[in-house]
Amino acid sequence: MFFLNRATIIGNVTRDPEMRSTPQGIAIATFTIATNMRWTNAAGEKQDRSEYHNVVAWRRLAEICGQYLRKGMKVYVEGRIQTRTWDDAQGARHWRTEIIADNMIILDKVQSGGAGFDNNSVDPSANSEIEPISNDEQPVSVEDIPF
């Protein structure tokens, strides 16, 4: 039997990424992406609905997200869906569903040090310093999460 847990979204970053790190120094970036859906209802009226997706990136991908992503940017993210639960100080149970990002592509032009580049026109063979944006490293346990 096979199972698949994949999420693929394209949307706008709703806030600048929040950067944290584990006690072992592993970088974590958290941010939210808004996706929109538009349709016409039976009465012929246009309807809009926005969904907000919590995204968590780890390690080098987190560093890249923290460096380049800004509120309002259009971004493609793929990863897996994970739900965490915890009890607060009053004993109330909380749930948070997140996309643990494996890959990220910036779909807008990025400004870095005053000079912009178009992510779609970068030739990886022309620059040996360009690394794939991926989280294909060792898994992180729940104990590593600092929040």
C-alpha positions in Angstrom: 0.0 0.0 0.0 1.3 3.5 -0.9 0.6 6.8 0.6 1.2 10.3 -0.7 1.5 13.5 1.3 2.4 16.3 -1.1 1.3 20.0 -1.2 2.0 22.3 -4.1 0.9 25.9 -3.9 1.5 29.2 -5.7 0.5 32.3 -3.8 1.6 35.5 -2.2 3.8 35.8 0.9 1.6 37.5 3.6 4.5 38.5 5.9 8.3 38.5 5.9 9.6 35.1 7.1 10.3 34.8 10.8 13.8 33.2 11.3 14.6 31.0 14.3 17.1 28.2 15.0 17.2 25.1 17.0 19.7 24.7 19.9 21.9 22.8 17.5 22.0 25.8 15.2 19.6 24.5 12.5 17.9 27.4 10.7 14.0 27.5 10.6 11.9 30.0 8.6 8.2 30.3 9.1 5.9 32.4 6.9 2.4 32.3 5.4 1.3 32.1 1.8 -2.2 33.2 0.6 -3.9 31.5 -2.3 -7.0 32.8 -3.9 -9.9 31.2 -5.6 -12.5 33.1 -7.7 -15.8 31.7 -9.1 -19.2 32.8 -10.2 -22.1 31.6 -8.0 -25.5 30.4 -9.3 -26.9 34.0 -9.2 -24.0 35.2 -11.5 -22.2 37.0 -8.7 -18.4 36.8 -8.6 -17.1 35.3 -5.4 -13.6 35.3 -3.9 -12.0 33.2 -1.2 -8.5 33.3 0.2 -6.8 30.5 2.0 -3.8 31.0 4.2 -1.1 28.3 4.4 1.5 28.2 7.2 4.9 27.2 5.7 8.0 26.0 7.5 11.4 25.7 5.8 14.5 24.1 7.4 18.3 24.4 7.0 19.6 26.0 3.8 16.1 26.5 2.3 15.2 28.4 5.5 18.2 30.7 5.1 17.3 31.4 1.5 13.6 32.1 2.4 14.8 34.5 5.1 17.2 36.2 2.8 15.0 36.6 -0.3 11.3 36.3 0.5 9.3 39.4 1.4 5.7 40.3 2.0 3.7 40.4 -1.2 6.1 38.3 -3.3 4.6 35.5 -5.5 6.2 32.1 -4.7 5.8 28.4 -5.5 6.2 26.0 -2.6 6.0 22.3 -2.5 6.3 20.0 0.5 4.4 17.8 2.8 1.5 18.6 5.1 2.0 18.2 8.8 -0.2 18.9 11.8 1.2 19.6 15.2 -0.7 19.6 18.5 0.2 21.1 21.9 -1.4 22.1 25.2 -1.1 25.7 26.4 -0.5 26.8 30.0 -4.3 26.7 30.6 -4.5 23.1 29.4 -6.3 24.0 26.1 -5.3 21.8 23.1 -4.2 23.6 19.9 -3.6 22.3 16.4 -1.5 23.9 13.6 -1.4 22.5 10.1 1.7 23.4 8.2 3.4 22.8 4.9 7.0 21.6 5.5 8.7 23.0 2.4 11.0 20.8 0.4 11.3 23.1 -2.6 10.7 26.8 -3.2 10.8 28.9 -6.4 10.5 32.7 -6.3 8.2 33.8 -9.1 8.9 37.5 -8.8 12.0 39.5 -9.5 14.3 39.6 -6.5 16.1 42.7 -5.4 19.5 41.9 -3.7 21.9 44.7 -2.9 20.2 47.1 -5.3 20.6 44.7 -8.3 17.7 42.6 -9.3 17.7 39.3 -11.1 14.9 37.3 -12.7 14.7 33.9 -11.1 13.6 32.4 -14.4 16.6 33.6 -16.4 19.3 32.3 -14.1 21.6 29.8 -15.8 22.9 27.3 -13.2 25.7 26.2 -15.4 27.1 29.7 -15.5 27.6 30.0 -11.8 28.9 27.1 -9.7 27.8 28.7 -6.5 24.1 28.3 -7.2 22.7 25.5 -5.1 19.4 23.7 -5.6 16.8 25.0 -3.2 15.8 21.8 -1.4 15.4 20.2 2.1 16.7 16.8 1.1 18.8 16.5 4.3 18.3 14.3 7.4 14.9 14.6 9.1 14.4 16.7 12.1 12.7 15.4 15.2 10.0 17.2 17.1 12.5 17.8 19.9 14.5 20.0 17.5 11.6 22.5 17.1 12.2 25.6 19.3 8.5 26.6 19.5 
